[in-house]
């Protein structure tokens, strides 16, 4: 009897993990999401289109392939790549290469070479929580110039809750502040950039909006 109860408990636990994961928009098969990108002055810089495929679950981990297309304000494609996203035990793990591609200065990040690194968003976060730091490094070729970029995201804190409305809908979000340090090495020179940002994260759904001293993004369309 104890073995049966343990097996049922394990099954329910695994099912709960999957449910925590599968509600996220980037883990829904055949879903497409448009993110509008803004520059630091609030002007439209371009658009990202995420296309989700290959969603699969094993144990308490769900993964998906994300095709990322980036367009400038005139509709010209700037980048086209495939990355991945994970959810393990209800913790969303976003590929930092995709997130770096949101910054105008690093649109080429979508096609950059580098080991996958992830930044975490726990589904059970609450106001006042300090979230894990994250680091990432990549090599890019920009107009024939080789660049090495290192990124460190720190001081991630859940500051409060806020309702966010975009053309795609309304969500109750956690407001997450963070600081970043980006260092670009090119032609023997080291160029540091400081990043002060905020993200609005809807539990069970995903990142709705971002804003930093370099610009920002927001979801403007969700389709199938």
TORPA-4810 file (N, C-alpha, C, O; in nm, 3 decimals):
<nodes>
NODE_1_0.083_-0.121_0.000_0.000_0.000_0.000_0.086_0.126_0.000_0.058_0.222_-0.072_X
NODE_2_0.193_0.125_0.083_0.282_0.241_0.089_0.345_0.268_-0.047_0.360_0.383_-0.089_X
NODE_3_0.383_0.158_-0.117_0.443_0.175_-0.249_0.344_0.239_-0.346_0.380_0.324_-0.427_X
NODE_4_0.216_0.195_-0.338_0.113_0.250_-0.427_0.093_0.397_-0.399_0.085_0.478_-0.491_X
NODE_5_0.084_0.434_-0.270_0.067_0.573_-0.232_0.184_0.658_-0.278_0.166_0.771_-0.324_X
NODE_6_0.305_0.603_-0.266_0.425_0.676_-0.309_0.421_0.699_-0.459_0.454_0.807_-0.507_X
NODE_7_0.381_0.594_-0.534_0.374_0.607_-0.680_0.272_0.711_-0.722_0.296_0.788_-0.815_X
NODE_8_0.155_0.712_-0.653_0.053_0.812_-0.684_0.103_0.952_-0.654_0.082_1.045_-0.733_X
NODE_9_0.169_0.968_-0.539_0.224_1.099_-0.501_0.326_1.146_-0.602_0.330_1.264_-0.638_X
NODE_10_0.410_1.054_-0.650_0.513_1.090_-0.749_0.447_1.131_-0.880_0.491_1.226_-0.944_X
NODE_11_0.343_1.060_-0.920_0.271_1.092_-1.043_0.207_1.230_-1.033_0.215_1.310_-1.126_X
NODE_12_0.143_1.257_-0.920_0.081_1.387_-0.901_0.183_1.498_-0.900_0.159_1.606_-0.953_X
NODE_13_0.299_1.471_-0.840_0.405_1.572_-0.835_0.456_1.602_-0.974_0.475_1.719_-1.009_X
NODE_14_0.479_1.499_-1.055_0.526_1.518_-1.191_0.422_1.592_-1.274_0.456_1.681_-1.353_X
NODE_15_0.293_1.555_-1.256_0.186_1.623_-1.328_0.182_1.770_-1.292_0.161_1.855_-1.378_X
NODE_16_0.202_1.800_-1.163_0.202_1.939_-1.119_0.314_2.016_-1.185_0.294_2.130_-1.228_X
NODE_17_0.433_1.955_-1.194_0.545_2.020_-1.261_0.508_2.054_-1.404_0.533_2.165_-1.451_X
NODE_18_0.448_1.957_-1.476_0.414_1.979_-1.616_0.312_2.092_-1.630_0.323_2.177_-1.719_X
NODE_19_0.212_2.092_-1.539_0.112_2.197_-1.546_0.176_2.334_-1.521_0.140_2.432_-1.587_X
NODE_20_0.270_2.341_-1.428_0.338_2.467_-1.401_0.412_2.516_-1.525_0.424_2.636_-1.548_X
NODE_21_0.461_2.422_-1.604_0.542_2.458_-1.720_0.458_2.490_-1.843_0.485_2.587_-1.914_X
NODE_22_0.357_2.409_-1.870_0.292_2.415_-2.000_0.207_2.539_-2.021_0.168_2.567_-2.134_X
NODE_23_0.177_2.617_-1.916_0.101_2.738_-1.933_0.180_2.850_-1.994_0.122_2.946_-2.045_X
NODE_24_0.313_2.842_-1.992_0.397_2.951_-2.043_0.386_2.960_-2.195_0.386_2.859_-2.265_X
NODE_25_0.376_3.083_-2.244_0.349_3.102_-2.387_0.459_3.047_-2.475_0.432_3.007_-2.589_X
NODE_26_0.583_3.043_-2.426_0.692_2.988_-2.508_0.705_2.837_-2.494_0.800_2.779_-2.546_X
NODE_27_0.610_2.774_-2.426_0.609_2.629_-2.415_0.478_2.571_-2.469_0.438_2.461_-2.431_X
NODE_28_0.412_2.647_-2.557_0.288_2.601_-2.620_0.314_2.576_-2.768_0.343_2.669_-2.844_X
NODE_29_0.303_2.451_-2.807_0.336_2.410_-2.943_0.260_2.490_-3.048_0.140_2.515_-3.034_X
NODE_30_0.332_2.530_-3.152_0.277_2.603_-3.267_0.229_2.744_-3.234_0.161_2.806_-3.315_X
NODE_31_0.264_2.794_-3.117_0.229_2.930_-3.079_0.326_3.029_-3.144_0.445_3.000_-3.157_X
NODE_32_0.275_3.145_-3.184_0.362_3.254_-3.231_0.336_3.377_-3.145_0.222_3.406_-3.108_X
NODE_33_0.442_3.448_-3.115_0.434_3.566_-3.030_0.513_3.679_-3.094_0.628_3.660_-3.133_X
NODE_34_0.452_3.796_-3.105_0.522_3.914_-3.155_0.560_4.004_-3.038_0.476_4.035_-2.953_X
NODE_35_0.685_4.044_-3.033_0.734_4.141_-2.936_0.776_4.266_-3.013_0.859_4.257_-3.103_X
NODE_36_0.721_4.380_-2.979_0.769_4.505_-3.037_0.888_4.554_-2.957_0.887_4.550_-2.833_X
NODE_37_0.993_4.599_-3.028_1.115_4.647_-2.964_1.118_4.799_-2.972_1.091_4.857_-3.078_X
NODE_38_1.151_4.864_-2.861_1.159_5.010_-2.855_1.302_5.054_-2.822_1.374_4.985_-2.750_X
NODE_39_1.342_5.169_-2.877_1.473_5.222_-2.839_1.460_5.297_-2.707_1.353_5.304_-2.648_X
NODE_40_1.571_5.354_-2.661_1.571_5.417_-2.529_1.482_5.542_-2.523_1.451_5.592_-2.414_X
NODE_41_1.442_5.593_-2.639_1.352_5.709_-2.645_1.205_5.668_-2.657_1.117_5.753_-2.669_X
NODE_42_1.180_5.538_-2.653_1.042_5.489_-2.663_0.990_5.477_-2.804_0.871_5.452_-2.823_X
NODE_43_1.077_5.493_-2.904_1.036_5.481_-3.044_1.049_5.336_-3.091_1.138_5.263_-3.046_X
NODE_44_0.959_5.295_-3.180_0.964_5.157_-3.231_1.092_5.135_-3.310_1.121_5.206_-3.406_X
NODE_45_1.168_5.034_-3.268_1.294_5.001_-3.333_1.279_4.882_-3.428_1.346_4.874_-3.531_X
NODE_46_1.188_4.790_-3.390_1.170_4.671_-3.471_1.075_4.574_-3.405_0.995_4.612_-3.320_X
NODE_47_1.086_4.448_-3.446_0.993_4.346_-3.396_1.064_4.212_-3.390_1.147_4.178_-3.474_X
NODE_48_1.029_4.136_-3.286_1.071_3.996_-3.275_0.949_3.907_-3.295_0.840_3.938_-3.247_X
NODE_49_0.968_3.797_-3.364_0.863_3.697_-3.378_0.916_3.564_-3.327_1.013_3.510_-3.382_X
NODE_50_0.852_3.512_-3.222_0.887_3.381_-3.168_0.789_3.278_-3.224_0.668_3.300_-3.222_X
NODE_51_0.842_3.165_-3.273_0.758_3.054_-3.317_0.799_2.930_-3.239_0.916_2.892_-3.239_X
NODE_52_0.702_2.867_-3.171_0.731_2.756_-3.080_0.703_2.622_-3.149_0.601_2.606_-3.216_X
NODE_53_0.796_2.527_-3.132_0.777_2.393_-3.186_0.854_2.292_-3.101_0.934_2.329_-3.015_X
NODE_54_0.826_2.165_-3.126_0.902_2.059_-3.060_0.890_2.056_-2.909_0.985_2.019_-2.841_X
NODE_55_0.773_2.094_-2.857_0.756_2.091_-2.711_0.750_1.947_-2.663_0.675_1.865_-2.717_X
NODE_56_0.829_1.915_-2.563_0.830_1.779_-2.508_0.857_1.784_-2.359_0.920_1.877_-2.309_X
NODE_57_0.808_1.682_-2.288_0.826_1.674_-2.143_0.886_1.539_-2.108_0.849_1.435_-2.163_X
NODE_58_0.980_1.542_-2.014_1.039_1.420_-1.961_1.066_1.441_-1.813_1.143_1.529_-1.775_X
NODE_59_1.002_1.360_-1.729_1.014_1.381_-1.586_0.954_1.515_-1.549_0.839_1.545_-1.583_X
NODE_60_1.032_1.598_-1.479_0.982_1.729_-1.437_1.034_1.842_-1.525_1.030_1.958_-1.486_X
NODE_61_1.084_1.808_-1.645_1.144_1.908_-1.735_1.069_1.913_-1.867_1.047_1.810_-1.931_X
NODE_62_1.031_2.032_-1.908_0.969_2.056_-2.038_1.061_2.144_-2.120_1.116_2.242_-2.069_X
NODE_63_1.081_2.111_-2.247_1.166_2.191_-2.335_1.090_2.225_-2.462_0.994_2.158_-2.499_X
NODE_64_1.135_2.331_-2.527_1.074_2.371_-2.654_1.180_2.436_-2.741_1.274_2.498_-2.691_X
NODE_65_1.163_2.422_-2.871_1.248_2.492_-2.967_1.180_2.625_-3.002_1.060_2.630_-3.027_X
NODE_66_1.259_2.731_-3.004_1.205_2.864_-3.034_1.276_2.920_-3.157_1.397_2.946_-3.154_X
NODE_67_1.200_2.939_-3.264_1.255_3.007_-3.380_1.238_3.157_-3.359_1.127_3.205_-3.337_X
NODE_68_1.348_3.229_-3.366_1.347_3.372_-3.342_1.378_3.446_-3.471_1.484_3.427_-3.531_X
NODE_69_1.286_3.531_-3.513_1.307_3.618_-3.628_1.302_3.763_-3.581_1.212_3.801_-3.506_X
NODE_70_1.398_3.843_-3.624_1.402_3.983_-3.585_1.394_4.071_-3.708_1.460_4.046_-3.809_X
NODE_71_1.311_4.174_-3.700_1.289_4.265_-3.811_1.314_4.408_-3.763_1.290_4.441_-3.647_X
NODE_72_1.363_4.493_-3.856_1.379_4.633_-3.820_1.245_4.706_-3.837_1.145_4.643_-3.870_X
NODE_73_1.244_4.835_-3.814_1.118_4.911_-3.817_1.055_4.916_-3.956_0.938_4.949_-3.970_X
NODE_74_1.134_4.882_-4.060_1.082_4.881_-4.197_1.043_4.742_-4.243_1.003_4.723_-4.359_X
NODE_75_1.055_4.643_-4.154_1.015_4.507_-4.187_1.125_4.422_-4.246_1.100_4.308_-4.286_X
NODE_76_1.249_4.474_-4.251_1.361_4.396_-4.305_1.414_4.302_-4.198_1.435_4.343_-4.083_X
NODE_77_1.435_4.174_-4.236_1.483_4.077_-4.139_1.628_4.106_-4.100_1.714_4.126_-4.185_X
NODE_78_1.652_4.109_-3.969_1.785_4.136_-3.915_1.854_4.010_-3.868_1.977_4.000_-3.874_X
NODE_79_1.777_3.912_-3.822_1.834_3.788_-3.769_1.731_3.678_-3.774_1.610_3.703_-3.773_X
NODE_80_1.779_3.554_-3.780_1.692_3.438_-3.789_1.767_3.320_-3.727_1.870_3.278_-3.779_X
NODE_81_1.717_3.268_-3.618_1.789_3.159_-3.550_1.690_3.071_-3.474_1.573_3.105_-3.459_X
NODE_82_1.741_2.957_-3.426_1.662_2.867_-3.343_1.734_2.847_-3.211_1.852_2.813_-3.209_X
NODE_83_1.663_2.867_-3.101_1.719_2.848_-2.969_1.625_2.757_-2.890_1.535_2.695_-2.947_X
NODE_84_1.646_2.749_-2.760_1.557_2.665_-2.680_1.528_2.728_-2.546_1.598_2.819_-2.500_X
NODE_85_1.423_2.678_-2.484_1.380_2.722_-2.352_1.346_2.598_-2.271_1.303_2.497_-2.326_X
NODE_86_1.367_2.607_-2.140_1.337_2.494_-2.053_1.248_2.538_-1.937_1.246_2.655_-1.898_X
NODE_87_1.175_2.443_-1.885_1.105_2.463_-1.759_1.127_2.337_-1.676_1.088_2.227_-1.715_X
NODE_88_1.189_2.355_-1.561_1.223_2.242_-1.475_1.163_2.265_-1.337_1.198_2.359_-1.266_X
NODE_89_1.070_2.176_-1.300_1.008_2.188_-1.170_0.935_2.320_-1.150_0.931_2.372_-1.039_X
NODE_90_0.878_2.375_-1.258_0.806_2.500_-1.248_0.893_2.623_-1.260_0.843_2.735_-1.249_X
NODE_91_1.024_2.605_-1.282_1.116_2.717_-1.297_1.145_2.737_-1.445_1.203_2.650_-1.510_X
NODE_92_1.105_2.853_-1.500_1.133_2.883_-1.639_1.280_2.920_-1.654_1.333_2.998_-1.574_X
NODE_93_1.346_2.864_-1.755_1.487_2.891_-1.782_1.499_2.947_-1.922_1.494_2.874_-2.021_X
NODE_94_1.514_3.080_-1.931_1.520_3.149_-2.059_1.662_3.152_-2.111_1.756_3.181_-2.037_X
NODE_95_1.678_3.120_-2.241_1.808_3.127_-2.305_1.853_3.273_-2.313_1.784_3.356_-2.371_X
NODE_96_1.969_3.305_-2.255_2.014_3.443_-2.250_2.049_3.499_-2.388_2.049_3.620_-2.408_X
NODE_97_2.080_3.411_-2.482_2.107_3.458_-2.618_1.983_3.525_-2.677_1.994_3.627_-2.746_X
NODE_98_1.866_3.468_-2.649_1.742_3.527_-2.697_1.717_3.662_-2.630_1.671_3.756_-2.694_X
NODE_99_1.747_3.669_-2.503_1.722_3.792_-2.430_1.816_3.903_-2.473_1.776_4.019_-2.482_X
NODE_100_1.942_3.868_-2.500_2.037_3.969_-2.547_1.996_4.025_-2.682_2.021_4.142_-2.713_X
NODE_101_1.932_3.940_-2.763_1.890_3.985_-2.896_1.783_4.093_-2.886_1.756_4.162_-2.985_X
NODE_102_1.721_4.110_-2.769_1.621_4.214_-2.752_1.683_4.354_-2.749_1.617_4.453_-2.779_X
NODE_103_1.811_4.361_-2.712_1.877_4.490_-2.705_1.923_4.531_-2.845_1.985_4.451_-2.916_X
NODE_104_1.893_4.653_-2.884_1.920_4.698_-3.020_2.067_4.682_-3.059_2.099_4.645_-3.172_X
NODE_105_2.155_4.709_-2.964_2.298_4.702_-2.993_2.346_4.561_-3.019_2.454_4.539_-3.074_X
NODE_106_2.263_4.461_-2.978_2.307_4.323_-2.987_2.209_4.237_-3.065_2.188_4.120_-3.031_X
NODE_107_2.149_4.294_-3.170_2.054_4.217_-3.251_2.121_4.094_-3.310_2.054_3.992_-3.331_X
NODE_108_2.252_4.101_-3.338_2.324_3.988_-3.395_2.339_3.873_-3.296_2.384_3.765_-3.333_X
NODE_109_2.302_3.896_-3.169_2.317_3.791_-3.068_2.238_3.666_-3.104_2.274_3.556_-3.063_X
NODE_110_2.129_3.683_-3.181_2.048_3.568_-3.219_2.130_3.464_-3.294_2.103_3.344_-3.284_X
NODE_111_2.230_3.509_-3.369_2.314_3.418_-3.447_2.453_3.400_-3.387_2.541_3.342_-3.451_X
NODE_112_2.475_3.450_-3.267_2.608_3.444_-3.206_2.643_3.302_-3.164_2.557_3.217_-3.144_X
NODE_113_2.775_3.280_-3.152_2.825_3.151_-3.105_2.857_3.160_-2.956_2.915_3.259_-2.910_X
NODE_114_2.819_3.058_-2.883_2.846_3.058_-2.741_2.769_2.946_-2.673_2.667_2.901_-2.724_X
NODE_115_2.820_2.902_-2.557_2.752_2.799_-2.482_2.618_2.852_-2.431_2.607_2.968_-2.391_X
NODE_116_2.515_2.766_-2.433_2.385_2.807_-2.384_2.393_2.839_-2.235_2.452_2.764_-2.157_X
NODE_117_2.334_2.950_-2.197_2.325_2.989_-2.057_2.183_3.037_-2.033_2.121_3.096_-2.122_X
NODE_118_2.132_3.011_-1.915_1.992_3.039_-1.888_1.975_3.129_-1.766_2.055_3.126_-1.673_X
NODE_119_1.868_3.208_-1.769_1.830_3.292_-1.656_1.696_3.240_-1.606_1.607_3.211_-1.686_X
NODE_120_1.680_3.229_-1.474_1.567_3.158_-1.416_1.457_3.250_-1.365_1.482_3.358_-1.312_X
NODE_121_1.331_3.201_-1.383_1.212_3.268_-1.332_1.125_3.164_-1.262_1.049_3.093_-1.328_X
NODE_122_1.134_3.154_-1.130_1.054_3.053_-1.059_0.906_3.089_-1.056_0.870_3.205_-1.035_X
NODE_123_0.821_2.990_-1.079_0.677_3.015_-1.080_0.625_3.052_-0.942_0.519_3.114_-0.929_X
NODE_124_0.699_3.014_-0.838_0.654_3.040_-0.701_0.715_3.167_-0.643_0.718_3.184_-0.521_X
NODE_125_0.765_3.257_-0.729_0.825_3.380_-0.677_0.722_3.464_-0.603_0.602_3.456_-0.629_X
NODE_126_0.772_3.546_-0.512_0.684_3.637_-0.437_0.756_3.769_-0.416_0.878_3.778_-0.429_X
NODE_127_0.679_3.872_-0.384_0.736_4.005_-0.364_0.842_4.001_-0.255_0.819_3.944_-0.148_X
NODE_128_0.955_4.061_-0.282_1.067_4.062_-0.188_1.173_3.960_-0.218_1.283_3.967_-0.163_X
NODE_129_1.144_3.862_-0.305_1.242_3.758_-0.338_1.361_3.817_-0.413_1.347_3.909_-0.493_X
NODE_130_1.478_3.761_-0.386_1.598_3.786_-0.465_1.619_3.668_-0.557_1.629_3.554_-0.511_X
NODE_131_1.624_3.692_-0.687_1.638_3.584_-0.784_1.784_3.561_-0.819_1.870_3.646_-0.795_X
NODE_132_1.810_3.444_-0.876_1.948_3.405_-0.907_2.012_3.497_-1.011_1.947_3.544_-1.104_X
NODE_133_2.143_3.522_-0.992_2.222_3.593_-1.092_2.240_3.503_-1.215_2.213_3.384_-1.210_X
NODE_134_2.287_3.562_-1.323_2.311_3.484_-1.445_2.427_3.544_-1.522_2.446_3.666_-1.521_X
NODE_135_2.505_3.460_-1.589_2.617_3.506_-1.671_2.612_3.438_-1.807_2.557_3.329_-1.822_X
NODE_136_2.671_3.504_-1.905_2.667_3.454_-2.042_2.781_3.517_-2.121_2.818_3.632_-2.096_X
NODE_137_2.836_3.442_-2.215_2.940_3.495_-2.304_2.915_3.445_-2.445_2.867_3.333_-2.465_X
NODE_138_2.947_3.530_-2.544_2.922_3.492_-2.683_3.022_3.562_-2.775_3.079_3.665_-2.739_X
NODE_139_3.040_3.504_-2.892_3.125_3.564_-2.996_3.038_3.600_-3.115_2.956_3.520_-3.160_X
NODE_140_3.055_3.722_-3.165_2.974_3.770_-3.276_3.063_3.827_-3.386_3.173_3.875_-3.360_X
NODE_141_3.012_3.819_-3.508_3.077_3.884_-3.622_2.984_3.994_-3.670_2.877_3.966_-3.724_X
NODE_142_3.023_4.119_-3.650_2.939_4.232_-3.688_3.009_4.311_-3.797_3.104_4.385_-3.773_X
NODE_143_2.959_4.294_-3.920_3.017_4.364_-4.034_3.163_4.328_-4.057_3.243_4.413_-4.097_X
NODE_144_3.198_4.203_-4.031_3.336_4.159_-4.050_3.425_4.179_-3.928_3.541_4.139_-3.929_X
NODE_145_3.371_4.240_-3.824_3.449_4.264_-3.702_3.412_4.161_-3.596_3.296_4.149_-3.558_X
NODE_146_3.512_4.087_-3.549_3.490_3.988_-3.445_3.477_4.057_-3.309_3.557_4.143_-3.274_X
NODE_147_3.375_4.017_-3.235_3.354_4.073_-3.102_3.327_3.961_-3.002_3.261_3.862_-3.033_X
NODE_148_3.380_3.979_-2.883_3.348_3.888_-2.774_3.269_3.968_-2.671_3.312_4.075_-2.627_X
NODE_149_3.154_3.917_-2.633_3.065_3.988_-2.542_3.041_3.902_-2.418_3.003_3.785_-2.430_X
NODE_150_3.063_3.959_-2.302_3.031_3.891_-2.176_2.922_3.969_-2.103_2.921_4.092_-2.104_X
NODE_151_2.833_3.895_-2.041_2.716_3.956_-1.976_2.702_3.899_-1.835_2.715_3.778_-1.814_X
NODE_152_2.676_3.986_-1.740_2.647_3.943_-1.604_2.525_4.018_-1.555_2.524_4.141_-1.552_X
NODE_153_2.421_3.944_-1.515_2.298_4.002_-1.463_2.294_3.976_-1.312_2.302_3.861_-1.268_X
NODE_154_2.281_4.082_-1.233_2.285_4.071_-1.087_2.173_4.153_-1.024_2.096_4.221_-1.093_X
NODE_155_2.166_4.145_-0.893_2.070_4.225_-0.814_1.927_4.212_-0.864_1.854_4.311_-0.872_X
NODE_156_1.887_4.090_-0.898_1.752_4.065_-0.947_1.657_4.056_-0.826_1.671_3.967_-0.742_X
NODE_157_1.563_4.147_-0.819_1.473_4.150_-0.704_1.329_4.169_-0.750_1.300_4.249_-0.839_X
NODE_158_1.238_4.094_-0.686_1.095_4.109_-0.713_1.046_4.227_-0.631_1.029_4.217_-0.509_X
NODE_159_1.024_4.339_-0.698_0.994_4.464_-0.630_0.847_4.478_-0.588_0.816_4.543_-0.489_X
NODE_160_0.757_4.415_-0.664_0.616_4.430_-0.633_0.530_4.368_-0.741_0.580_4.293_-0.825_X
NODE_161_0.402_4.398_-0.738_0.308_4.349_-0.839_0.246_4.467_-0.912_0.226_4.574_-0.855_X
NODE_162_0.217_4.446_-1.040_0.161_4.554_-1.121_0.084_4.494_-1.237_0.127_4.395_-1.297_X
NODE_163_-0.030_4.554_-1.270_-0.106_4.509_-1.387_-0.052_4.577_-1.511_-0.039_4.699_-1.516_X
NODE_164_-0.020_4.496_-1.611_0.038_4.547_-1.736_-0.059_4.517_-1.850_-0.106_4.404_-1.867_X
NODE_165_-0.087_4.620_-1.928_-0.175_4.605_-2.045_-0.097_4.641_-2.171_-0.033_4.746_-2.178_X
NODE_166_-0.104_4.553_-2.270_-0.042_4.577_-2.400_-0.148_4.549_-2.507_-0.259_4.507_-2.472_X
NODE_167_-0.119_4.571_-2.635_-0.217_4.538_-2.739_-0.256_4.390_-2.740_-0.356_4.353_-2.802_X
NODE_168_-0.177_4.304_-2.671_-0.208_4.161_-2.670_-0.296_4.119_-2.553_-0.346_4.007_-2.551_X
NODE_169_-0.316_4.208_-2.454_-0.398_4.172_-2.340_-0.350_4.237_-2.212_-0.266_4.326_-2.213_X
NODE_170_-0.406_4.190_-2.099_-0.370_4.243_-1.968_-0.328_4.128_-1.877_-0.385_4.019_-1.883_X
NODE_171_-0.228_4.153_-1.793_-0.176_4.051_-1.703_-0.141_4.113_-1.568_-0.098_4.229_-1.560_X
NODE_172_-0.159_4.036_-1.462_-0.107_4.072_-1.331_0.037_4.021_-1.324_0.061_3.901_-1.332_X
NODE_173_0.131_4.111_-1.309_0.273_4.077_-1.323_0.352_4.104_-1.195_0.315_4.187_-1.113_X
NODE_174_0.461_4.031_-1.182_0.564_4.065_-1.085_0.661_4.162_-1.153_0.703_4.141_-1.267_X
NODE_175_0.695_4.267_-1.083_0.791_4.365_-1.133_0.929_4.328_-1.081_0.952_4.329_-0.960_X
NODE_176_1.021_4.296_-1.171_1.154_4.250_-1.135_1.258_4.352_-1.180_1.268_4.382_-1.299_X
NODE_177_1.335_4.403_-1.086_1.444_4.495_-1.122_1.575_4.417_-1.127_1.588_4.312_-1.064_X
NODE_178_1.670_4.467_-1.202_1.801_4.402_-1.212_1.906_4.501_-1.259_1.875_4.609_-1.310_X
NODE_179_2.030_4.462_-1.241_2.143_4.537_-1.294_2.226_4.444_-1.382_2.235_4.324_-1.356_X
NODE_180_2.285_4.501_-1.486_2.366_4.421_-1.576_2.497_4.488_-1.609_2.508_4.610_-1.606_X
NODE_181_2.594_4.406_-1.640_2.725_4.455_-1.686_2.756_4.383_-1.815_2.771_4.260_-1.817_X
NODE_182_2.767_4.459_-1.923_2.800_4.404_-2.054_2.937_4.456_-2.094_2.961_4.577_-2.093_X
NODE_183_3.026_4.366_-2.130_3.160_4.405_-2.172_3.184_4.353_-2.313_3.178_4.232_-2.338_X
NODE_184_3.213_4.445_-2.404_3.239_4.411_-2.544_3.389_4.425_-2.570_3.447_4.531_-2.547_X
NODE_185_3.451_4.317_-2.619_3.591_4.320_-2.657_3.601_4.312_-2.808_3.555_4.216_-2.870_X
NODE_186_3.662_4.415_-2.869_3.676_4.419_-3.015_3.802_4.497_-3.051_3.827_4.605_-2.996_X
NODE_187_3.881_4.443_-3.141_4.002_4.509_-3.192_4.093_4.554_-3.077_4.152_4.662_-3.081_X
NODE_188_4.103_4.468_-2.975_4.192_4.498_-2.863_4.138_4.599_-2.765_4.206_4.635_-2.669_X
NODE_189_4.016_4.646_-2.787_3.955_4.742_-2.696_3.845_4.677_-2.614_3.777_4.586_-2.661_X
NODE_190_3.828_4.724_-2.492_3.723_4.675_-2.404_3.623_4.787_-2.378_3.658_4.893_-2.326_X
NODE_191_3.497_4.761_-2.414_3.393_4.862_-2.399_3.289_4.812_-2.299_3.218_4.716_-2.327_X
NODE_192_3.281_4.876_-2.181_3.181_4.833_-2.081_3.049_4.909_-2.097_3.047_5.027_-2.132_X
NODE_193_2.940_4.840_-2.072_2.807_4.901_-2.073_2.735_4.861_-1.945_2.731_4.743_-1.910_X
NODE_194_2.679_4.958_-1.875_2.599_4.928_-1.756_2.452_4.923_-1.794_2.404_5.005_-1.872_X
NODE_195_2.383_4.826_-1.739_2.242_4.803_-1.774_2.159_4.810_-1.646_2.185_4.736_-1.551_X
NODE_196_2.060_4.897_-1.644_1.964_4.903_-1.535_1.827_4.874_-1.594_1.777_4.950_-1.677_X
NODE_197_1.766_4.765_-1.550_1.644_4.724_-1.617_1.533_4.677_-1.525_1.553_4.654_-1.406_X
NODE_198_1.416_4.663_-1.586_1.297_4.613_-1.519_1.225_4.518_-1.614_1.216_4.544_-1.734_X
NODE_199_1.175_4.409_-1.559_1.093_4.314_-1.635_0.960_4.296_-1.563_0.953_4.304_-1.440_X
NODE_200_0.856_4.272_-1.640_0.726_4.241_-1.584_0.692_4.098_-1.623_0.675_4.067_-1.741_X
NODE_201_0.682_4.010_-1.523_0.668_3.867_-1.544_0.534_3.820_-1.489_0.504_3.839_-1.372_X
NODE_202_0.453_3.758_-1.576_0.324_3.702_-1.535_0.343_3.555_-1.499_0.379_3.474_-1.584_X
NODE_203_0.318_3.521_-1.372_0.336_3.383_-1.327_0.248_3.290_-1.410_0.130_3.319_-1.434_X
NODE_204_0.304_3.180_-1.454_0.230_3.084_-1.534_0.216_3.122_-1.679_0.155_3.049_-1.757_X
NODE_205_0.272_3.236_-1.717_0.260_3.280_-1.857_0.394_3.320_-1.917_0.435_3.264_-2.018_X
NODE_206_0.464_3.416_-1.856_0.596_3.455_-1.908_0.622_3.603_-1.897_0.549_3.676_-1.829_X
NODE_207_0.728_3.648_-1.965_0.767_3.789_-1.963_0.677_3.869_-2.056_0.665_3.838_-2.174_X
NODE_208_0.614_3.972_-2.002_0.520_4.052_-2.078_0.587_4.178_-2.134_0.561_4.219_-2.247_X
NODE_209_0.674_4.237_-2.053_0.731_4.366_-2.090_0.869_4.380_-2.027_0.895_4.328_-1.919_X
NODE_210_0.959_4.452_-2.096_1.090_4.483_-2.040_1.122_4.630_-2.066_1.071_4.690_-2.160_X
NODE_211_1.206_4.685_-1.980_1.250_4.823_-2.000_1.387_4.841_-1.937_1.412_4.794_-1.826_X
NODE_212_1.476_4.909_-2.009_1.609_4.936_-1.956_1.659_5.068_-2.013_1.590_5.134_-2.091_X
NODE_213_1.779_5.107_-1.972_1.838_5.229_-2.026_1.879_5.215_-2.172_1.918_5.313_-2.235_X
NODE_214_1.870_5.094_-2.228_1.899_5.072_-2.370_1.774_5.063_-2.456_1.781_5.073_-2.578_X
NODE_215_1.659_5.043_-2.391_1.535_5.030_-2.467_1.437_4.940_-2.395_1.439_4.932_-2.272_X
NODE_216_1.350_4.872_-2.471_1.254_4.784_-2.407_1.174_4.705_-2.508_1.190_4.722_-2.629_X
NODE_217_1.087_4.616_-2.457_1.002_4.532_-2.541_0.867_4.514_-2.473_0.854_4.535_-2.353_X
NODE_218_0.767_4.475_-2.553_0.640_4.432_-2.497_0.570_4.341_-2.596_0.586_4.355_-2.717_X
NODE_219_0.493_4.246_-2.542_0.415_4.156_-2.627_0.303_4.235_-2.692_0.225_4.302_-2.624_X
NODE_220_0.294_4.226_-2.825_0.188_4.298_-2.895_0.094_4.207_-2.973_-0.010_4.252_-3.022_X
NODE_221_0.129_4.078_-2.985_0.037_3.985_-3.052_0.069_3.844_-3.009_0.185_3.807_-2.996_X
NODE_222_-0.036_3.764_-2.986_-0.022_3.623_-2.956_-0.111_3.547_-3.052_-0.232_3.571_-3.057_X
NODE_223_-0.052_3.455_-3.128_-0.131_3.381_-3.226_-0.096_3.236_-3.229_-0.013_3.189_-3.151_X
NODE_224_-0.161_3.163_-3.320_-0.135_3.019_-3.337_-0.098_2.991_-3.480_-0.073_2.876_-3.516_X
</nodes>
